Amino acid sequence: MTEVLIETPIDFIPAQKPAVPKRQNGTHHSCGNGARTAYLRAAVEGELEKVATTSEGVRNHTLNTAAYSLGTLIHLGLDESEIESQLIDAAMVSGLSEVEAQKTVHSGLNAGKSNPRNIPDTSAGYAAAPQGTIAANTPCSVVANFKEFQEEEKKKRGKKAIPLLRILKTISSLPRPPKRTGGMLFADVDGVVRFMEKRDDLFAYIQEQAEMQWAEGSDSFLTALCTKGELFASLRATATNYLSVEQFPHVPEISGVYYLWRPPVGYEPNGTHFEKYLSFFDNWETEHDRALTRAAFLGTIWGGLPGARPAIISTAPDRGYGKSELLSGIGALTGGLFEVEPDKGKDDHLVTRLLSPAARVKRCIRIDNVKLSVSSALLESLITTSEFSGRQLFLGEGTRLNFSQFLISGNGLSLSRDLADRAFIIRLKKPTPRPGWLEDVRAYANEHRDKILADMCAILRKPAPYTTARDRWQSWVSEVLARATDRVDAIVAENQKRRDEYDEDLEEANLIGDALRQRAGFLQASFLSAAVACKAVNEALNTSLHTRTVGKIIKRYVDAGKLDGITKGDTRTERGWTIKPVSSDGPKKVVT
């Protein structure tokens, strides 16, 4: 484990102030007579103390001067390698990095050696070595106990605040430094994403990689120490940023996205594992449904633009047809399903849930077992939006790119027009009962997931056949459906018919149109006043809506082109609707 001392801010010794390397003690120099030995010792100790105790701003200059001064004495018997080591140690005590110190010491010593000098006359006041300590003409250690000197200097200097920028640099040098997507910190831990929503999440993660200590308040020089909160906020703003972090692959990969998935080592994709997995889901109503199911699987790892994936709807006449199981099988390959219920009372919390770590690692979002009618403006907008944006727990405002696949199941569904236009619809028939089927599906997915995904990736890398089919979801049709089947045109046409069939808006429009035409035909009129039209619509829909409300409903369908032959038409005295005559025979009259 990397040893890290954090004195708050963080005194990360490996990167900020590297641990002093062990130097070989006992390297000796031929010091000559006692006077020369004393002089050399005093010179070395004096220069080392200057370097170790110098203040920020002049440290490099002081080190260079000291190296030069001692370099001029090398010829008198000082060991150059030991002097270099001692100077670097002293420089690191002052706060310089080892690399910085090495360059300066090397340069200073070389310059000093080029200008050798002799020691002054001992009569000038330089004392000989203390009696019994260093004998004349015997080997001596210049500074034998410099580590003790270092420790004393640390005690004398006390704790010193480490600048925040140095702390950030140290964290970035960790084996697996934190990254971010927007304001959410995360790390790649052996191919599994680990999110750090809160400050303690971050510090627990760092502590696992580097032993550290943290203090609060001020240092020995009354400089405020960096707080944990400040470091957390800074990393959220400065760590390497990615558009998104994805546990599973995309084909093609999306620039700026961090992917954790890696293909299985030694496996050559040949499609067999994917086809085997598909064979578990064989109760399609038609071959079109089989092809759509294949495309639904492939679409979960398709690297199309955010918000470019249609919803996949699984429907059947009744319970027991395997609608939910099919959607579970699709989601099982990419982290499972994130379940949502787009009810009005929960809309405010839906986006917050989609921004949570639990939702971020799941590619598929399911709305399961919908009862008859599906209509949610929020759901419709979420399917097509390029990013989810809203309140994120612990972090305030948050965003997430929309690479999600929305999956919906239900019996005999009625869909809003907007939702129908956003969907491809798979119909299922009653399956043959198979004991243990669900357990077999799950076991196969768990055992062969990476190989199934590798097969799917290989399919999406093949050139897509050209298709003339046109749809709102053109890129998905051309790049996914076209790789899943050679019947793209027929499937797109069939799906449009299904959209109309399940479109509850179209059904309502037809009821309103029939009611208005029947009333006009009964009255032999080409114009119905707003009041008469309101009465006809309420009777047809079994409602009691206000005249103004009915008028808005009729106008919406007229503007959408769903009420052929009916247009807005006012007289001098009445507002109402002009109805195309049921018959060209007989006089036309106005009914008010």
C-alpha positions in Angstrom: 0.0 0.0 0.0 1.3 3.5 -0.8 2.2 5.3 2.4 0.5 8.6 2.5 0.6 11.1 5.4 -2.2 13.7 5.3 -1.7 16.5 7.8 -4.7 18.3 6.4 -4.8 19.5 3.7 -3.0 16.3 2.9 0.7 15.7 3.4 0.9 13.0 0.7 4.5 12.1 1.1 4.9 9.9 -2.1 3.9 12.6 -4.6 4.1 15.9 -2.7 7.2 15.4 -0.6 8.7 12.0 -1.4 9.8 9.9 1.5 13.6 10.5 2.0 15.4 7.6 0.4 17.7 5.6 2.6 21.2 6.7 2.1 24.2 4.6 3.0 25.6 5.8 6.2 29.3 5.4 7.1 30.7 6.6 3.7 34.0 8.1 4.8 36.2 10.8 3.5 39.9 11.2 3.9 39.8 14.3 6.0 43.5 15.0 6.5 44.6 16.7 9.7 42.3 17.7 12.5 42.0 21.4 11.5 40.9 20.5 7.9 38.5 17.9 9.2 36.9 20.4 11.5 36.6 22.9 8.8 35.0 20.5 6.3 32.6 19.2 8.9 31.6 22.7 9.9 31.2 23.7 6.3 29.0 20.8 5.4 26.8 21.1 8.5 26.4 24.8 8.0 25.3 24.5 4.4 22.9 21.6 5.1 21.3 23.6 7.9 20.8 26.6 5.6 19.2 24.5 3.0 16.9 22.6 5.4 15.7 25.7 7.2 15.3 28.1 4.3 11.9 29.7 3.6 9.7 29.2 0.5 10.7 31.5 -2.3 14.5 31.3 -1.9 14.8 27.5 -1.4 16.2 26.7 -4.8 18.7 29.6 -4.7 19.9 28.6 -1.3 20.3 25.0 -2.4 22.2 26.1 -5.5 24.6 28.3 -3.4 25.2 25.5 -0.9 25.9 23.0 -3.6 28.3 25.3 -5.3 30.1 26.1 -2.0 30.6 22.4 -1.1 31.5 21.6 -4.7 34.5 23.9 -4.4 35.7 21.6 -1.5 35.3 18.2 -3.2 39.0 18.1 -4.2 39.9 18.2 -0.5 38.5 14.7 0.1 34.7 15.1 0.5 32.7 12.2 -1.0 30.7 13.8 -3.9 28.0 11.2 -3.9 27.4 11.5 -0.2 27.4 15.3 -0.3 24.9 15.1 -3.1 22.6 12.8 -1.1 22.8 15.0 2.0 22.0 18.1 0.1 19.0 16.5 -1.6 17.7 15.2 1.8 18.0 18.7 3.3 16.3 20.3 0.3 13.3 17.9 0.7 13.1 18.9 4.4 12.6 22.4 3.2 9.8 21.4 0.9 11.5 21.0 -2.5 10.7 17.9 -4.5 13.4 15.2 -5.0 13.5 15.8 -8.8 13.8 19.5 -8.4 16.6 19.1 -5.8 18.5 16.6 -7.9 18.8 19.0 -10.8 19.9 21.9 -8.7 22.4 20.0 -6.6 24.0 18.4 -9.7 24.4 21.7 -11.4 25.7 23.5 -8.3 28.3 20.8 -7.4 29.6 20.7 -11.0 30.0 24.5 -11.0 31.8 24.3 -7.7 34.2 21.6 -8.8 35.2 23.8 -11.6 36.3 26.5 -9.1 38.2 24.6 -6.3 39.2 26.5 -3.2 41.5 25.7 -0.2 40.5 25.9 3.4 41.5 29.1 5.3 44.5 29.2 7.6 43.6 27.5 10.9 45.0 30.5 12.7 42.0 32.5 11.5 40.0 30.9 14.2 38.7 27.5 12.9 39.0 25.1 15.8 40.4 21.6 15.4 38.3 18.7 16.0 37.2 18.0 19.6 39.8 15.9 21.3 39.0 12.2 21.1 36.3 12.7 18.5 38.1 12.9 15.2 41.8 12.1 15.1 44.1 13.6 12.5 44.7 11.6 9.3 41.9 9.1 10.0 38.7 8.5 8.1 35.6 10.4 9.2 31.8 10.6 8.4 30.9 14.2 7.4 27.4 14.0 8.8 26.8 10.6 10.2 23.5 11.2 11.8 21.6 13.4 9.3 18.3 11.5 9.9 18.4 12.7 13.5 19.0 16.2 12.1 16.0 15.8 9.8 13.7 14.7 12.7 14.8 17.6 14.8 14.1 20.0 11.9 10.6 18.6 11.5 9.9 19.1 15.2 11.3 22.6 15.0 9.2 23.5 11.9 6.0 21.8 13.0 3.2 20.9 10.6 2.9 22.9 7.4 -0.2 23.3 5.3 0.0 21.6 1.9 -1.5 23.6 -0.9 -4.7 22.2 -2.4 -3.2 22.0 -5.8 -0.5 19.7 -4.5 -3.1 17.6 -2.8 -5.1 17.2 -6.1 -1.9 16.3 -7.9 -1.1 13.6 -5.4 -4.6 12.1 -5.7 -4.3 12.1 -9.5 -1.1 10.0 -9.1 -2.9 7.2 -7.2 -3.2 3.9 -9.0 -7.0 4.4 -9.6 -7.7 8.1 -9.2 -11.3 9.4 -8.9 -13.0 10.5 -12.0 -16.3 12.4 -12.5 -19.3 12.6 -14.8 -20.7 16.0 -14.3 -20.7 16.5 -10.5 -20.7 12.8 -9.7 -17.3 11.3 -8.7 -16.7 7.7 -9.6 -13.8 5.2 -9.8 -13.2 2.1 -11.9 -12.6 -0.8 -9.5 -11.6 -3.8 -11.5 -14.2 -3.2 -14.1 -17.0 -2.2 -11.7 -18.1 1.4 -11.3 -18.0 2.9 -7.8 -19.8 6.2 -7.2 -18.9 8.6 -4.5 -21.9 10.7 -3.8 -20.8 12.0 -0.4 -17.5 13.3 1.1 -17.0 10.2 3.3 -17.4 8.0 0.2 -14.4 9.8 -1.4 -12.2 9.6 1.7 -13.0 5.9 2.3 -12.0 5.2 -1.3 -8.7 7.2 -0.9 -7.9 5.5 2.4 -8.2 2.1 0.8 -5.4 3.1 -1.6 -3.1 5.2 0.6 -2.6 5.4 4.3 -3.3 8.9 5.4 -3.7 11.2 8.4 -5.9 14.3 8.4 -5.9 17.3 10.8 -8.2 20.2 11.2 -7.7 23.9 12.0 -4.4 25.6 11.2 -0.8 24.5 10.8 2.1 25.5 13.0 2.4 28.8 11.0 -1.3 29.7 11.5 -2.1 28.9 7.9 -5.6 27.4 7.5 -5.6 23.8 6.6 -7.7 22.5 3.7 -10.9 20.9 4.9 -12.3 17.6 3.6 -15.3 19.4 2.3 -13.1 21.8 0.2 -11.1 18.9 -1.3 -14.4 17.0 -2.1 -15.8 20.1 -3.8 -12.6 20.7 -5.7 -12.4 17.1 -7.0 -16.0 17.4 -8.2 -15.0 20.3 -10.3 -11.5 19.3 -11.4 -11.2 15.5 -11.7 -11.1 14.1 -15.2 -14.6 14.6 -16.6 -16.5 12.1 -18.8 -19.9 12.6 -20.5 -21.1 9.4 -18.9 -19.8 6.3 -17.2 -21.1 3.0 -18.7 -20.8 -0.4 -17.1 -21.6 -2.1 -20.5 -20.5 -1.5 -24.1 -21.8 0.6 -26.9 -21.2 -0.1 -30.6 -19.9 2.2 -31.9 -18.3 3.6 -28.7 -19.4 7.1 -27.9 -16.6 9.7 -27.7 -16.1 11.1 -24.2 -17.8 8.1 -22.4 -15.9 6.0 -19.9 -16.5 2.3 -20.5 -15.8 -0.4 -17.9 -16.8 -3.5 -19.9 -14.1 -5.5 -21.6 -14.7 -8.4 -24.0 -13.9 -11.9 -22.7 -10.3 -12.8 -23.2 -9.7 -15.4 -26.0 -13.3 -15.5 -27.2 -14.0 -15.0 -30.9 -17.6 -13.9 -31.3 -19.6 -16.1 -33.7 -23.1 -15.3 -32.7 -23.9 -18.7 -31.1 -24.3 -17.5 -27.5 -26.6 -14.7 -28.6 -28.8 -16.9 -30.7 -29.0 -19.5 -27.9 -30.1 -16.8 -25.5 -32.7 -15.6 -28.0 -34.1 -19.1 -28.4 -35.4 -19.0 -24.9 -37.9 -16.3 -26.0 -39.8 -18.1 -28.8 -43.5 -17.3 -28.3 -43.7 -14.5 -30.9 -47.0 -13.9 -32.6 -45.4 -13.4 -36.1 -41.9 -13.4 -37.6 -42.1 -9.6 -37.5 -42.2 -9.9 -33.7 -39.2 -12.2 -33.7 -37.2 -9.7 -35.7 -38.3 -6.8 -33.4 -37.3 -8.9 -30.3 -33.8 -9.4 -31.8 -33.6 -5.6 -32.5 -34.7 -4.8 -29.0 -31.8 -6.8 -27.6 -29.3 -5.2 -30.0 -30.6 -1.7 -29.3 -29.5 -1.9 -25.6 -25.8 -1.6 -26.7 -26.2 0.4 -29.8 -24.1 3.6 -29.7 -26.6 5.9 -31.2 -27.2 9.5 -30.1 -28.8 10.1 -26.7 -32.6 10.0 -26.9 -32.5 8.1 -30.3 -34.0 4.8 -29.0 -37.7 4.1 -29.4 -39.6 2.5 -26.5 -40.1 -1.3 -26.8 -43.7 -2.4 -25.9 -44.5 -6.0 -25.1 -48.2 -6.8 -25.2 -50.6 -9.7 -25.3 -54.3 -10.3 -24.8 -54.0 -11.6 -21.2 -51.8 -12.6 -18.4 -49.4 -15.5 -18.6 -47.9 -14.7 -22.0 -44.4 -13.8 -20.8 -44.5 -10.1 -21.5 -42.6 -9.2 -18.3 -40.2 -12.1 -18.7 -39.2 -10.9 -22.2 -38.4 -7.5 -20.9 -36.5 -9.0 -17.9 -34.4 -11.0 -20.4 -33.5 -7.9 -22.4 -32.5 -6.0 -19.3 -30.5 -8.9 -17.7 -27.6 -8.4 -20.1 -27.0 -4.8 -19.1 -27.3 -4.6 -15.4 -31.0 -5.5 -14.9 -34.1 -3.3 -15.0 -34.7 0.0 -13.3 -38.5 -0.1 -12.5 -40.5 3.1 -12.7 -44.2 4.0 -12.3 -45.0 7.2 -14.2 -48.0 8.1 -12.1 -48.8 11.7 -11.5 -48.0 11.5 -7.8 -44.5 10.2 -8.6 -43.5 12.3 -11.6 -41.7 14.8 -9.3 -39.4 12.1 -8.0 -38.8 10.1 -11.2 -35.9 12.2 -12.6 -34.3 12.3 -9.2 -34.4 8.5 -9.2 -33.0 8.3 -12.7 -30.0 10.4 -11.6 -29.2 8.0 -8.7 -26.2 5.6 -8.8 -28.6 2.7 -8.8 -30.2 3.9 -12.0 -26.9 4.9 -13.7 -25.6 1.4 -13.8 -28.7 0.0 -15.5 -29.3 0.5 -19.2 -33.0 -0.5 -19.3 -35.9 1.3 -17.7 -39.2 -0.7 -17.3 -42.8 0.3 -16.9 -44.4 -3.1 -16.2 -47.9 -4.4 -16.3 -49.6 -1.2 -17.4 -53.3 -1.3 -17.0 -55.1 -0.5 -20.3 -54.1 3.1 -20.8 -50.6 4.7 -21.0 -50.4 8.4 -21.1 -47.7 10.5 -19.4 -46.2 13.7 -20.8 -43.2 13.1 -18.6 -42.6 9.6 -19.9 -43.0 10.7 -23.5 -40.4 13.5 -23.0 -38.0 11.2 -21.2 -37.9 8.8 -24.1 -36.8 11.4 -26.5 -34.7 13.8 -24.4 -31.0 13.8 -24.9 -30.3 14.0 -21.2 -32.1 13.6 -17.8 -31.8 16.8 -15.9 -33.1 17.6 -12.4 -32.4 17.4 -8.7 -29.8 14.9 -7.7 -29.6 13.7 -4.1 -26.6 15.1 -2.1 -25.3 17.0 -5.2 -28.1 19.5 -6.1 -28.6 19.9 -9.9 -27.5 16.9 -11.9 -27.6 15.6 -15.4 -27.2 12.2 -17.2 -27.0 11.4 -20.9 -30.0 9.4 -22.0 -28.7 6.1 -23.4 -31.6 4.3 -21.7 -33.8 1.7 -23.4 -37.5 2.2 -22.2 -39.4 -1.1 -21.9 -43.2 -1.2 -21.4 -45.5 -4.2 -20.9 -49.3 -4.5 -20.7 -52.4 -6.3 -21.8 -54.6 -4.8 -24.6 -52.9 -1.4 -24.3 -54.3 2.0 -25.3 -51.5 4.5 -25.9 -51.5 8.3 -26.2 -50.7 9.3 -29.8 -47.3 10.7 -28.7 -46.3 7.5 -26.9 -47.5 5.3 -29.8 -45.3 7.3 -32.1 -42.4 6.7 -29.8 -42.7 2.9 -29.7 -42.1 -0.4 -31.6 -44.7 -3.0 -30.5 -44.0 -6.7 -30.0 -47.0 -9.0 -29.7 -46.7 -12.4 -28.0 -48.8 -15.6 -28.1 -49.4 -18.1 -25.4 -46.2 -19.9 -24.6 -45.8 -23.7 -24.1 -45.4 -24.3 -20.3 -41.8 -25.3 -19.5 -40.9 -26.1 -15.9 -37.8 -24.3 -14.7 -37.7 -22.1 -17.8 -37.1 -18.8 -15.9 -34.3 -20.3 -13.9 -32.7 -21.6 -17.1 -32.8 -18.2 -18.7 -31.2 -16.5 -15.7 -28.5 -19.1 -15.3 -27.6 -18.9 -19.0 -27.4 -15.1 -18.9 -25.3 -15.1 -15.7 -22.9 -17.7 -17.1 -22.5 -16.4 -20.6 -23.3 -12.6 -20.3 -19.9 -11.4 -21.6 -19.9 -13.8 -24.6 -23.5 -12.8 -25.4 -22.6 -9.2 -25.4 -19.5 -9.9 -27.5 -21.7 -11.6 -30.1 -24.1 -8.6 -30.1 -21.1 -6.2 -30.5 -19.9 -8.2 -33.5 -23.3 -8.0 -35.2 -23.5 -4.2 -34.7 -20.0 -3.8 -36.2 -21.1 -5.5 -39.5 -22.1 -3.2 -42.3 -25.9 -2.4 -42.2 -27.9 -3.2 -45.3 -29.5 -0.3 -47.0 -33.2 0.2 -46.4 -35.9 2.4 -47.9 -38.1 2.2 -44.8 -38.8 5.6 -43.2 -39.8 6.2 -39.6 -39.5 8.8 -36.9 -36.7 6.6 -35.4 -34.8 6.5 -38.7 -31.3 6.0 -37.2 -32.5 3.1 -35.0 -34.3 1.5 -38.0 -31.2 1.9 -40.3 -28.5 0.8 -37.8 -30.2 -1.7 -35.5 -33.4 -3.1 -37.1 -31.6 -3.4 -40.4 -29.0 -5.6 -38.8 -31.6 -7.8 -37.1 -33.7 -8.7 -40.2 -34.0 -8.4 -43.9 -37.7 -7.5 -43.7 -37.2 -3.9 -42.5 -39.7 -2.2 -44.8 -42.5 -4.7 -44.0 -41.9 -4.5 -40.2 -41.9 -0.7 -40.2 -45.2 -0.6 -42.1 -46.7 -3.2 -39.8 -45.6 -1.3 -36.8 -47.3 1.9 -38.1 -50.6 0.0 -38.3 -50.1 -1.2 -34.7 -49.4 2.3 -33.5 -52.7 3.4 -35.0 -54.5 0.4 -33.5 -53.2 1.2 -30.0 -53.6 4.9 -30.4 -56.3 5.9 -27.9 -56.2 9.5 -29.3 -57.1 8.2 -32.8 -59.9 6.1 -31.3 -61.3 9.1 -29.5 -60.9 11.3 -32.6 -62.9 8.7 -34.7 -65.7 8.7 -32.0 -65.8 12.5 -32.1 -65.8 12.7 -35.9 -68.6 10.1 -36.2 -70.7 11.9 -33.6 -70.4 15.3 -35.3 -71.1 13.9 -38.8 -74.1 11.9 -37.5 -75.5 15.0 -35.8 -75.0 17.1 -38.9 -76.6 14.5 -41.1 -79.5 14.1 -38.8 -80.0 17.9 -38.8 -79.2 18.1 -42.5 -76.8 20.9 -41.6 -73.3 22.0 -42.8 -72.6 23.9 -39.6 -72.9 22.9 -35.9 -72.7 25.5 -33.2 -70.3 25.0 -30.3 -73.2 24.1 -28.0 -74.7 21.5 -30.4 -71.2 20.1 -31.0 -70.5 19.9 -27.3 -73.7 17.9 -26.7 -72.9 15.5 -29.5 -69.4 14.9 -28.2 -70.4 14.4 -24.5 -73.0 11.8 -25.6 -70.4 9.9 -27.7 -67.8 9.9 -25.0 -70.2 9.6 -22.1 -68.8 12.7 -20.5 -70.1 16.1 -19.3 -67.4 18.4 -20.4 -67.8 22.2 -20.7 -68.4 23.7 -24.2 -65.0 25.4 -24.1 -63.2 22.2 -23.2 -64.9 20.2 -26.0 -64.0 23.0 -28.4 -60.3 22.7 -27.5 -60.5 18.9 -28.0 -62.1 19.2 -31.4 -59.6 21.9 -32.4 -56.6 19.7 -31.3 -57.8 16.8 -33.5 -58.6 19.1 -36.4 -55.1 20.6 -36.3 -53.6 17.1 -36.1 -55.5 16.1 -39.3 -57.6 13.4 -37.5 -61.0 14.9 -38.3 -61.3 14.8 -42.1 -64.0 17.2 -43.5 -64.4 19.1 -40.2 -63.0 22.6 -39.9 -63.4 25.7 -37.7 -66.3 27.9 -39.0 -68.1 30.8 -37.3 -71.2 32.7 -38.4 -72.0 36.3 -37.5 -73.8 35.1 -34.4 -72.3 31.7 -33.5 -69.0 30.0 -33.1 -68.9 26.4 -34.3 -67.7 23.8 -36.8 -68.3 23.4 -40.5 -69.1 19.8 -41.3 -68.7 18.3 -44.8 -72.3 17.3 -45.9 -73.2 13.7 -45.6 -75.2 13.9 -48.8 -75.1 16.4 -51.7 -78.9 16.2 -52.0 -81.3 18.6 -50.4 -80.8 22.1 -49.0 -78.1 22.9 -46.4 -79.1 24.7 -43.3 -77.4 26.1 -40.2 -78.3 24.6 -36.9 -77.7 26.7 -33.8 
